Amino acid sequence: MRVAIAPTGTALPVVVADKQGFFKAQGLKVTFQVSNVSISDQLATLGRQFDVAMGTQPALITAAAHRIALANITGGAIDSKANPQTDFVASAASGITSYAELEGKNLGALSLTGNIHYAVLNAAKQAGAPLDKANWVVGTVPQLPDTLRAGRADGIEEIEPFASMTVANGGVSLGSPFRSLGDEAFLGIFLASKGWADANEETVLKFNTALAQAADWITANQADALELMGTYTGASKAVLAKTRIPDYRFQTTAADLASVQGADTETWIELLREFGNFKGRVSPADVLPGWAK
């Protein structure tokens, strides 16, 4: 299996499963490559350069609406009430202290089509401050804190560890936007071409099992896991010292995949219909392997 990962904590179980031999124990030969290209560019490699890549629910659903046959093969990192991995951080100078005060502001986004962004839109609308008139500035994870500090944005959406670092430097935390969806939400998912996923049920479930074993190892070996994270993210020891490792949840049976990811997909389809000018006719069955029942 050829796997593309992002240089983030959400990819840590892939690296751990490789280094600790969990893939090998499942009888899998897995190679991974760290990629910095956009999700849309990454998805174009599935079935060609890579068998599996990390992605987001909006990217998957949008691809399906454009008749690009991809499949969600498992979830991964979790943003939870107990262990939030995202935040919306306002500048102290803006006077913003809640999502209810974001309407009409200059705001920084990681992507206008990402799951964090849709969660921000949902959180603001729930607070009575729809963001259809906000002025959005798009930047990368390390760029957005500078955008906030320079006054080019009144608030930014961010992920860990940059979210906590921005708050520590004087920013005002509004809390994880994913709380607008519930106490837990998947930060992202693992994707494959639908044809490949349909034809490789055993391989997919072994891959997911190895990731689940890696997640257990990470929980039991936090210090070693953080050190390993530095090897593929390039994060400094200072940054890693302030990093909260995500919790993870992988689906290791066909029934679990159908139940958990099917329900999650329904949530994101509704969010895209609400905020993304999404008119497509997509159902969970369209974006899950055929055997996930």
C-alpha positions in Angstrom: 0.0 0.0 0.0 1.2 3.5 -0.8 -0.1 6.1 1.6 0.1 9.9 1.5 0.1 11.7 4.8 0.1 15.3 6.0 2.8 16.8 8.3 0.3 16.9 11.2 -0.5 15.1 14.4 -3.5 13.5 12.6 -1.0 11.4 10.6 0.9 10.1 13.6 -0.8 6.6 13.7 0.5 5.9 10.2 4.1 6.6 11.2 3.8 4.7 14.5 2.2 1.7 12.7 5.2 1.6 10.4 7.9 2.2 13.0 6.4 -0.2 15.6 5.7 -3.0 13.1 1.9 -3.0 13.3 1.5 -2.9 9.5 4.0 -5.8 9.2 2.2 -7.8 11.9 -1.0 -7.5 9.8 0.8 -8.9 6.8 0.9 -5.5 5.0 3.7 -3.8 3.2 3.0 -0.1 3.6 5.0 2.8 2.4 4.1 6.4 3.2 5.1 9.8 1.9 4.7 13.1 3.6 3.0 15.6 1.3 2.4 19.3 1.5 0.1 19.7 -1.5 -3.5 20.8 -1.1 -6.2 18.2 -0.4 -7.8 18.7 -3.9 -4.4 18.0 -5.5 -3.9 15.0 -3.2 -7.2 13.4 -4.1 -6.2 13.4 -7.8 -3.3 11.0 -6.9 -5.6 8.2 -5.5 -5.5 5.1 -7.7 -2.4 6.4 -9.4 0.5 7.5 -7.2 -1.2 6.5 -3.9 -3.7 4.0 -2.7 -4.7 5.9 0.4 -4.5 9.6 1.4 -5.7 11.8 4.2 -8.6 14.0 3.4 -11.7 15.8 4.8 -15.4 15.1 4.6 -16.2 18.2 2.5 -13.5 17.3 -0.1 -14.9 13.7 -0.3 -18.5 14.8 -0.7 -17.7 17.5 -3.2 -15.7 14.9 -5.2 -18.6 12.5 -5.2 -20.9 15.3 -6.4 -18.6 15.7 -9.4 -18.7 12.0 -10.1 -15.1 11.3 -8.8 -15.4 7.9 -7.2 -13.6 8.0 -3.8 -14.3 6.1 -0.6 -14.0 6.9 3.1 -12.1 3.9 4.5 -11.9 5.1 8.1 -11.9 8.0 10.4 -8.9 9.0 12.4 -8.1 11.9 14.8 -10.9 13.3 17.0 -11.6 16.8 18.2 -13.4 16.4 21.5 -14.6 18.4 24.4 -12.0 16.8 26.6 -9.2 17.1 24.0 -9.9 19.9 21.5 -7.6 20.1 18.5 -8.9 23.3 16.9 -9.9 26.8 18.0 -11.0 30.1 16.7 -8.7 32.8 18.2 -9.5 36.5 18.1 -7.1 39.4 18.6 -7.4 41.2 22.0 -7.6 44.5 20.1 -10.7 43.3 18.2 -12.8 43.1 21.4 -14.3 39.8 20.1 -15.0 37.3 22.9 -17.5 34.9 21.3 -18.7 33.5 18.0 -21.7 35.9 18.3 -19.4 38.8 17.5 -17.8 37.6 14.3 -20.4 38.9 11.8 -18.9 41.4 9.3 -15.3 41.0 10.6 -12.0 40.3 8.8 -11.3 36.6 9.5 -8.5 34.2 8.7 -9.3 30.7 7.3 -7.1 27.7 6.6 -9.3 26.8 3.6 -12.7 28.0 2.5 -13.7 24.4 1.7 -12.2 22.6 4.7 -14.1 20.9 7.6 -12.7 23.4 10.2 -14.1 26.3 8.1 -17.6 24.8 7.8 -17.5 24.1 11.5 -16.7 27.8 12.1 -19.6 28.9 9.8 -21.9 26.6 11.8 -20.7 27.8 15.2 -21.2 31.5 14.1 -24.7 30.8 12.7 -25.7 29.0 15.9 -24.6 32.1 17.8 -26.7 34.3 15.7 -23.8 35.8 13.6 -23.9 34.4 10.0 -20.6 34.9 8.2 -21.9 35.5 4.7 -20.6 39.1 4.9 -17.3 38.3 6.5 -14.0 39.2 4.7 -11.9 36.0 4.6 -8.1 35.9 4.3 -6.8 32.4 3.6 -3.4 31.3 5.0 -1.5 28.3 6.1 -1.4 26.9 9.6 1.9 28.7 10.5 1.0 31.9 8.6 -2.4 32.7 10.2 -1.0 33.7 13.7 1.2 36.3 11.9 -1.9 37.5 10.0 -3.7 38.0 13.4 -0.7 39.7 15.0 -0.3 42.1 12.0 -3.9 43.2 12.3 -4.9 41.8 8.9 -7.5 39.7 10.6 -9.7 40.1 13.7 -9.7 36.4 14.3 -8.4 33.1 12.8 -9.3 29.5 12.7 -6.4 27.3 13.8 -5.3 23.9 14.8 -2.9 22.7 17.5 -0.2 23.5 18.5 -0.5 26.8 16.8 -3.9 27.6 18.3 -2.7 27.3 21.9 0.5 29.2 21.0 -1.6 32.1 19.6 -3.7 32.2 22.7 -0.5 32.2 24.9 0.7 35.2 22.9 -2.3 37.2 23.8 -5.1 35.9 21.6 -8.6 35.3 22.8 -9.9 31.7 22.5 -13.5 31.3 21.3 -13.4 27.5 21.7 -13.3 24.7 19.2 -15.8 25.3 16.3 -16.4 21.6 16.2 -18.5 21.9 19.4 -21.2 23.2 17.2 -21.5 19.6 15.9 -21.3 17.9 19.3 -18.9 16.7 22.0 -16.8 14.8 19.4 -16.0 15.3 15.7 -13.6 13.6 13.3 -10.9 16.0 12.2 -10.4 14.1 9.0 -10.7 10.8 7.3 -8.6 8.4 5.2 -9.6 8.1 1.5 -9.0 5.7 -1.3 -10.3 5.3 -4.9 -13.7 3.6 -4.6 -12.7 0.8 -7.1 -9.6 0.0 -5.0 -11.5 0.1 -1.7 -14.3 -2.1 -3.1 -11.8 -4.7 -4.2 -9.6 -4.8 -1.1 -11.9 -5.2 2.0 -9.4 -7.4 3.8 -6.5 -5.1 3.2 -8.5 -2.0 4.2 -9.6 -3.6 7.5 -6.1 -4.8 8.3 -4.8 -1.3 7.6 -7.4 0.1 10.0 -6.6 -2.5 12.6 -2.9 -1.5 12.5 -3.8 2.2 12.9 -6.0 1.3 15.9 -3.1 -0.6 17.5 -0.9 2.4 16.8 -3.4 4.7 18.5 -3.2 2.4 21.6 0.6 2.6 21.5 0.5 6.4 21.3 -1.8 6.6 24.4 0.7 4.5 26.3 3.9 6.2 25.0 3.1 10.0 24.8 6.7 11.2 25.1 8.0 8.8 22.5 5.0 9.6 20.2 5.8 13.3 20.4 9.4 12.7 19.5 8.3 10.6 16.5 6.0 13.4 15.5 8.9 15.7 15.1 10.6 13.4 12.6 8.0 14.0 9.9 6.5 17.3 10.8 9.7 19.3 11.3 8.2 20.8 14.5 10.8 22.0 17.0 11.1 20.6 20.5 9.6 23.9 21.8 6.5 23.4 19.7 6.2 19.7 20.5 6.4 20.4 24.2 3.2 22.4 23.8 1.4 19.9 21.5 -1.6 18.0 22.6 -1.7 14.7 20.8 -5.2 14.0 19.4 -7.3 11.1 20.4 -8.0 8.7 17.5 -10.8 6.3 16.5 -10.5 3.9 13.6 -13.2 1.5 12.2 -11.9 -2.1 12.1 -15.0 -3.9 10.9 -17.3 -3.4 7.9 -20.3 -2.8 10.2 -18.5 -0.2 12.3 -17.3 1.6 9.2 -20.8 1.7 7.8 -22.4 2.9 11.1 -19.8 5.4 12.3 -18.7 7.0 9.0 -22.2 6.7 7.5 -23.6 8.9 10.2 -20.7 11.3 10.0 -21.1 11.6 6.3 -24.8 12.5 6.8 -23.8 15.3 9.1 -21.3 16.8 6.6 -23.7 16.5 3.6 -26.2 18.7 5.6 -23.5 21.2 6.4 -22.4 21.5 2.8 -26.0 22.0 1.8 -26.3 24.7 4.4 -23.1 26.6 3.7 -21.4 25.3 0.6 -23.9 26.0 -2.2 -24.0 22.2 -2.5 -26.7 20.9 -4.8 -25.4 17.4 -5.3 -27.2 14.2 -4.7 -24.8 12.3 -2.5 -25.6 9.6 0.1 -23.2 7.8 2.5 -23.4 4.7 0.3 -21.8 6.7 -2.5 -18.7 7.5 -0.5 -18.2 4.2 1.4 -16.8 0.9 0.2 -19.5 -1.3 -1.2 -18.9 -3.9 1.5 -19.4 -1.4 4.3 -22.8 -2.5 5.4 
